[in-house]
Amino acid sequence: MNDRLKTIVDLEKYPIHNLNSQKIKDLIIRCKNELDHNSCATIPNFILPESLKTMNLELKKQLDEVYMSTQSINAYLYAKDDPTLSKDHPKRTFMSRYNGYLNSDCFKKDSEMKYLYETEELLKFISACLGVQPIFRWADPLACHAYNVMKPKGVLPWHFDSCEFTLSLMIQKPEKGGVFEYCPNIREPGNENFEEVKKVLNGDRKRVRQLVLEPGDLQIFKGRFTLHRVTKIEGQRSRYMCIPAYVLDPYRVNTPEHSKAIYGKVLPIHIERNKSRSDGLAD
Ligand SMILES: [Fe+2]
């Protein structure tokens, strides 16, 4: 038994250290089912209240290091227009953004969140819930387990993630707004489904679902295949999340353009490993 893990995750309710326990087997079946149908599964009160306080505090101590991005962006996380495409192509829809990250390389060595992300127990549990093996921790040193900060009036427009799978841990909820909305399974490897993406960007709500998360809840999410956004933060309290990510390719990192636009800088690894995606999807 991992002594620190039991102070972070509610292992009595969710014994992720023992994948053979009946409780976890049942939970894995439920999550896999939700992920297959809705691209998304939630586990309530996954993080213990004391650990949640620690995470909240470690982020608050470093709020001045958060990189805020305000550049308008398309759903594929690009800021640059491509005039060779037709005028109504979804890649030419740019939406305003006001969103920040405490990059993973800013985390203290003994950070609660970093510790949780680096445990084998969490990796194996998430892999089982997804039914995908192997998955890897993201090699991107800025983005792999960043804290997401949305201040009052903050907004994160419709987009697809660069990494295949993300966890979202709610750390602090805003007074109002900041609702996570998503369109399950809207694209897949080899099929961008631009027509359906375009409809959502133009305001069609038919495919849109909302997810309510409370502090301490864990969401498992297939962010590369699911168009998603966070609505505007209303009221005075910021929304804090942690977004640990997992990938299929242990070599891949963000493109230099994404890294600059979203995390505020480019490291040598982003340049060395800049190559096109093997799944054929845009990002
Ligand atoms: Fe995302």
Residues whose N, C-alpha, C, O or C-beta is under 5 A from the ligand:
A	BS01	LIG	D161 G223
